[in-house]
Amino acid sequence: MLATGKATAIAVGIRERLAPFAIEIKWGFPTKGVCIRRPCLIASPRYFVKIKSLPANQLNLIGVDVGGSNVRAGLIKNSKIVALQSRPISAKKRQGVILNEIFETIEAVFQPGVHAIGIGVPSVVDMEKGIVYIAHNLPTWRSVPVKRILERRFGVPTFVNNDANCFALGELHFGIGRGYRNLIGLIVGTGLGAGVVIDGKLYFGNNGGAGEIGAMPYKKKTFEYYCSGRFFEREFGVDAATLQQRADSGDVKAQKMFAEFGDDFGEVIMTLLYAYDPEIVVLGGSVSKAFPYFEKRMREKLRRFDFQKSLEKLAIVQTKRPNIAVLAAAALCLDGK
């Protein structure tokens, strides 16, 4: 439970910030049908402070990365993480238990003056309503109104999206993608998914399905079947991280396994180029750490791409920013301005 002094500081800070908007702030329970153990701040979302008028470097944001084994929250000021909190998450327990774990992680970095919260979840998300429909690593999460719950809890605007979309925005605003207008953020981990930025804005598609490259049919299965961490576990009985350790130590067989992966991965990149014609593709996720071992075969496959002049202008790089997932979630607030 929040210490009394910290709870009071949060309440006073929010009251002062929202006073010009005549918002009633009180302690209470935020929503029906969700197990919440303790009362919290409630504010009417329609009166939230507008963040459009503030430059990005003047915004104090919180980014929350929800994974299958842990949740991380960071306080971002002037594009830098100034406070970071991480804790295990009870992925298989009921919704309310997981929500309380997320609350506690956010509370550890929350302070008066925070303008907005962004949260990334490996899930199908209604971006407008902020509803998490199916979270792959959180089996009890079905149709959870995360945006509404967090806005009522903390009294600031909250933006929710899937992890791949967050990653693309994070690179655009905080990472190696700064200065680009057309970008693909491609997460290559347990699964395969992309976030698409067109003309400086995240592109969702009509139903929010843009970038679901992993679900695209390929050979007899899908791209994700051949171009994610599951490929190594299925074909070689070892995870990508272990295989990379072997490759790093000079294991030629391990290096050849990554090269084989590069053949199919080149097809993924070609498909993204034909569909979106980006300036840069930024790779993230656990498998992307082994990029030097499959880059050569990937580029050999790209020789088949029809528009070689476009390929000459394309950058394909690994992410370089530490804690990019937390920064990426906070970037949702900037895209939502």
Order of alpha helices (4+ residues) and beta strands (2+ residues): alpha-beta-beta-beta-beta-beta-alpha-beta-beta-beta-beta-alpha-beta-alpha-beta-beta-beta-beta-beta-alpha-alpha-alpha-alpha-beta-alpha-alpha-beta-alpha
